[in-house]
Amino acid sequence: MKPLNVAVLGCGVVGSQVVRLLTEQAGDLEARVGAPVRLVGVGVRRIDAPRDVEVPAGLLTTDPAALVARGDLDVVVEVIGGIEPARSLILSALENGASVVTANKALLADDGPTLFEAAEKAGRDLFYEAAVAGAIPILRPLRESLAGDRVTRVIGIVNGTTNFILDKMDTTGAGFEEALEEAQALGYAEADPTADVEGFDAAAKAAILASLAFHSRVTAAEVHREGITDITAADIASASQMGSVVKLLAIAELVPPTGSGQQATDSADGGDGTEGVSVRVHPAMIPRSHPLASVREAFNAVFVESDAAGQLMFYGPGAGGSPTASAVLGDLVTVGRNRLGETRGAGESAYADRVVLPMGETRTRYHIAVDVDDRAGVLAEIAGSFAEEDVSIQTLRQEGRGADAQLVIVTHDATDSQLSRTVERLRGLSCVREVSSVMRVEGMAD
Amino acid sequence: MKPLNVAVLGCGVVGSQVVRLLTEQAGDLEARVGAPVRLVGVGVRRIDAPRDVEVPAGLLTTDPAALVARGDLDVVVEVIGGIEPARSLILSALENGASVVTANKALLADDGPTLFEAAEKAGRDLFYEAAVAGAIPILRPLRESLAGDRVTRVIGIVNGTTNFILDKMDTTGAGFEEALEEAQALGYAEADPTADVEGFDAAAKAAILASLAFHSRVTAAEVHREGITDITAADIASASQMGSVVKLLAIAELVPPTGSGQQATDSADGGDGTEGVSVRVHPAMIPRSHPLASVREAFNAVFVESDAAGQLMFYGPGAGGSPTASAVLGDLVTVGRNRLGETRGAGESAYADRVVLPMGETRTRYHIAVDVDDRAGVLAEIAGSFAEEDVSIQTLRQEGRGADAQLVIVTHDATDSQLSRTVERLRGLSCVREVSSVMRVEGMAD
C-alpha cells in the first residue's frame, strides 16, 4: 500500500517527540491510519544541533521551503511556532497538496482565517488540537462531540506557567516575584516570562476556543487581556479567606442580546438582537469547590458549559514535548485517514458570525477590598458609591478595627464599566485610605 | 440540498431529548452537517404515551422494523436499550443503507463485534459516544485524539448511581441501605438497583472502554465484576482515616508480558510475550488527592494514562436525557457529514487482539483490617501469613487496644490470587477474631 508521506517542520522540544513517536509507534500508526506512515523530511535550522531524538541525517534539511514544495507530501506537521516563516510554509504546503497539522497558537489566533481559507481552497485538512491545552483533547470535542449541542461558556486554565505561579502563591504564601523565580528555576517559566505572565499566550488560546465554541472568528487582538503580575500575596490571602483561589482564566461566553434577561440595560450585541460573545483573559477568584480550583501546578483544564450536556471538564498536561506530540499525532492519524479516503474533516465554520463585545459591556462580578477610616457613616458612603453606579452588593464584611479597618465587598453581576467606575468613586472618597484589592469573581452563584 | 433523513427508535428519557434537540437546533445542525436534518420517523411502543416532547403524530410509529427498512434513511438513532429488538433493528438499519448512532451499552458490550461487522459490511458508520459516561466525550478522544499515543490505563467512575451512594456514605456516614434509599428517593437509583449496585452497568462500559483503548475485543462477560452492596460505613471510615475515599472503579489496563518488570513471577499473557489486558469493576480506595476522588454525587469521570500525553481526565454528567442526547447529536453530526461526503469514520479496530487476563493474575493492592487478640506474637503471626504468600506489606498500623485491637494493613502490589489466599490464611489464624474489611487500593504510589 502507498505510504503516507509526512514532513515535520521544526525539531525542538515538540518536533523531536513527534519524530520519536512516528518511529516508535510505526506499527500502531499503520494499523490506525490504514497505510504505513513514512517520515520523509525534517526541516531544521541547523543540521548539527543537539536533539533529543536521532534523525537519519538524510532526512534533515535546512531548506523547509523546498521540503514543503516537493509535491509528494501527504501531511506537513508544523511545530516551529511564531508567525513567519511558519505561515508561508503552511500556505505553501497546502498549495502543494499536503494537509497540515500544527501546534501554532499564535499564528492561528493572529491570522487563522487566512490559513482556513487556504485549506478550504486546497481541499485539504488543517488540524491544530495541540495549539490549545497541549495533550488535552479539547478542540475535537468542541468541534465534533458537542456539534449537536449549544455551548454557552468555556472557562479554561490554559497556561501552565501562570497556574504554577498562582498555585505556589496559594500553597506557600509566596509573593509573585518569588513564585516566578521558582517557576523559572524549575523550567516552568522562561527567562523572559512576558508571554505567559501578561496573558498573551492565554489570549491566543482564548481566541481559538471562542472561535470554535461559537462558530465565529475571534482573533487574539479582540481578546481583553490582563496578566497576573499585579497579584499580591494579600490578594491570594483574601481569596483564601472567602474559600476561593485565584486562577488566570481564559473565558469565552455567549452574551444574551439586549432586552433579554440580565442584559436588559446594555447594548450587548450592537442592537440587532443576536447573541454576542465576551472573550477575555484575566485573573479571577473561583470557589475552591469549583472543579477548576483543584487544577494544581502546571496542569491545564478546560471547563465547558452547554445547554444539553451541562458542565464538562477536560483536564491534563497543557504543555511539554511529549504531551503536545501526542495531540499532534492524534491529528495526524485523522488527517492521514482522510487523505487515504480522499476526504476532509469538518472545516472551520464561522457561520454564526458573532460580535465580540467590548470588555466594558461584559457582565462580571468584583471582589473589592477597601482600607477605610473606622468611623460612623463610612459604610453608608461606601454603599452609596455602589448605588450611584447601580451596582448591587452581594456581601459586605468588615475586617479589623481602627487603623486596620477594611471593608471587603463582593458585588453581584454588573457591566465591567459600571464596576470600574465604582472603584474610581471609591478611590475619591475621603474615608477611603486605599482600594487595596480589586479582582473579578467567577464560578460563584450570583 | 437533499436533506439528511433521520429516524429515532425510542422516545423515552433520552429519545425525547434527541427529538427536542433535532427541532430546536435545526438551524445549527444544518450549518454543521451541511444539509438540513429531517426527522422522518420515531419508533415508539405506544402512540399515545405521555412524553416530554411534542412529536407530530404522523411521525410516530409502533412498527420500528418497517421504519428502519424503508430504505431512504440516512441515520437511525437507537435509544431503546437492551438486547432485542435493538440488535435486530440496528442490523436491519445497516443492511438498508443507514448509518447508526446508538447509546446501547449493554448491546455493544455483549455483542459489539456482530454490529461492527455489519457496519463494516454495509460500509456505514456505527457510532456510540453516548453509551459510556453520557455527555462526556470519551470514546472519540480515545479513538481519535489519542490515536497516535499508547494508552496504558483507563480508570473510570462510569456509574452515577453508585457514585452518588458512595459519596453520600462518605459525607454523611450513612450505611449502604440508607444511602441507597436516598438515591432512590431522588431518582438517582431505580426501584430494582441491581444493574447499578452490582456493577453490571459499569462492567458493560468497562468492556467498551477496554476494547477502544487497547484495540481488542472485550465483552462484558470477560470483565471481573464486584458491586458495592457489601461496602459498610466502617469501610468508608477506614478509607477516610487513611486519607482515601471509596469509589466504584471501572479499570482497564495493559499488563506487561511475563518476564518484564513487575509481572516477572506471573504468566500474565499466556506466555507469548505480548501485553495482556486486565479489565475489572470493583470498589477501591483512592487517595483524596487523586483527581477522581473529587468526583461527587452522580457525576462521572474517566481518567486516562498514556505514554506520551500522560494523565488526562474527562469529567461531566454521566446520565440523564439531555446530556445523553447531546452525545447522540454530536455523533449524528459526524455521521451525517460522512454520509454527505460518501465516506465513513474510523471503524472498530481490534488489530491488537490482546488477551484478557483472569482476575487472579491481575496485580492489585489490598487494604485489610483485622480484629485481633491483643497479645505478644500476634504481629509476627499476621506478618507471617503475608510472607508465606510472598505478599509484601507497605504499611501496618495497630488501632485500639485489648478487645478493640485491630491491625490495618496496606500491601504492595501482588496478584489478586496471592492476596485472596493471604486473606484466607488470616481467617484461619487463632489470633484473628475477624477480617473486618478487605478492599482494593488504586491510584496510590506503590
Contacts between the chains, C-beta under 8 A, distances in Angstrom:
chain1	res1	chain2	res2	distance
A	17	B	308	7.0
A	21	B	148	6.1
A	21	B	149	7.5
A	21	B	308	6.1
A	25	B	148	6.3
A	25	B	149	7.7
A	25	B	150	6.7
A	28	B	150	6.9
A	28	B	215	7.9
A	29	B	148	6.3
A	31	B	215	7.3
A	31	B	349	6.4
A	31	B	351	4.5
A	31	B	352	7.8
A	32	B	147	5.0
A	32	B	148	7.7
A	32	B	346	7.3
A	32	B	349	6.6
A	129	B	145	6.4
A	135	B	308	7.3
A	135	B	309	3.6
A	135	B	310	6.4
A	135	B	312	6.5
A	136	B	312	6.1
A	137	B	137	7.5
A	137	B	140	7.8
A	137	B	141	4.0
A	137	B	144	7.9
A	137	B	145	3.5
A	137	B	146	7.4
A	137	B	312	7.4
A	140	B	137	7.8
A	140	B	140	6.5
A	140	B	141	6.9
A	140	B	144	6.3
A	140	B	145	5.5
A	141	B	137	4.0
A	141	B	140	6.9
A	141	B	141	6.8
A	144	B	137	7.9
A	144	B	140	6.3
A	144	B	330	6.1
A	144	B	333	7.1
A	144	B	334	5.6
A	145	B	129	6.4
A	145	B	137	3.5
A	145	B	140	5.5
A	145	B	327	6.9
A	145	B	330	4.2
A	146	B	137	7.4
A	146	B	326	6.7
A	146	B	330	5.8
A	147	B	32	5.0
A	147	B	329	7.1
A	147	B	330	5.2
A	147	B	333	3.8
A	147	B	334	7.1
A	148	B	21	6.1
A	148	B	25	6.3
A	148	B	29	6.3
A	148	B	32	7.7
A	148	B	325	8.0
A	148	B	326	6.5
A	148	B	328	7.3
A	148	B	329	2.1
A	148	B	330	5.2
A	148	B	332	5.8
A	148	B	333	5.3
A	149	B	21	7.5
A	149	B	25	7.7
A	149	B	326	4.3
A	149	B	329	6.3
A	149	B	330	6.9
A	150	B	25	6.7
A	150	B	28	6.9
A	215	B	28	7.9
A	215	B	31	7.3
A	291	B	294	7.4
A	291	B	315	6.4
A	294	B	291	7.4
A	294	B	294	5.7
A	306	B	326	6.6
A	307	B	322	7.8
A	307	B	326	8.0
A	308	B	17	7.0
A	308	B	21	6.1
A	308	B	135	7.3
A	308	B	322	4.6
A	308	B	323	6.4
A	308	B	325	5.7
A	308	B	326	3.7
A	308	B	329	7.4
A	309	B	135	3.6
A	309	B	316	6.5
A	309	B	317	7.0
A	309	B	322	7.7
A	309	B	323	5.0
A	309	B	326	3.9
A	309	B	327	7.3
A	310	B	135	6.4
A	310	B	316	6.7
A	310	B	317	4.8
A	310	B	320	7.8
A	310	B	322	7.4
A	310	B	323	5.5
A	311	B	316	6.3
A	311	B	317	7.2
A	312	B	135	6.5
A	312	B	136	6.2
A	312	B	137	7.5
A	312	B	314	7.5
A	312	B	315	6.6
A	312	B	316	3.8
A	313	B	313	7.6
A	313	B	314	7.6
A	313	B	315	4.2
A	313	B	316	6.8
A	314	B	312	7.5
A	314	B	313	7.6
A	314	B	314	5.9
A	314	B	315	7.6
A	315	B	291	6.4
A	315	B	312	6.6
A	315	B	313	4.1
A	315	B	314	7.6
A	315	B	315	6.9
A	316	B	309	6.6
A	316	B	310	6.7
A	316	B	311	6.3
A	316	B	312	3.8
A	316	B	313	6.7
A	317	B	309	7.0
A	317	B	310	4.7
A	317	B	311	7.2
A	320	B	310	7.8
A	322	B	307	7.8
A	322	B	308	4.6
A	322	B	309	7.7
A	322	B	310	7.5
A	323	B	308	6.4
A	323	B	309	5.0
A	323	B	310	5.5
A	325	B	148	8.0
A	325	B	308	5.7
A	326	B	146	6.7
A	326	B	148	6.5
A	326	B	149	4.3
A	326	B	306	6.6
A	326	B	308	3.7
A	326	B	309	3.9
A	327	B	145	6.9
A	327	B	309	7.3
A	328	B	148	7.3
A	329	B	147	7.1
A	329	B	148	2.2
A	329	B	149	6.3
A	329	B	308	7.4
A	330	B	144	6.1
A	330	B	145	4.2
A	330	B	146	5.8
A	330	B	147	5.2
A	330	B	148	5.2
A	330	B	149	6.9
A	332	B	148	5.8
A	333	B	144	7.1
A	333	B	147	3.8
A	333	B	148	5.3
A	334	B	144	5.6
A	334	B	147	7.1
A	334	B	346	7.9
A	337	B	346	6.1
A	341	B	343	5.2
A	341	B	344	7.7
A	343	B	341	5.2
A	343	B	343	4.4
A	344	B	341	7.7
A	346	B	32	7.4
A	346	B	334	7.9
A	346	B	337	6.1
A	349	B	31	6.4
A	349	B	32	6.6
A	351	B	31	4.5
A	352	B	28	8.0
A	352	B	31	7.8
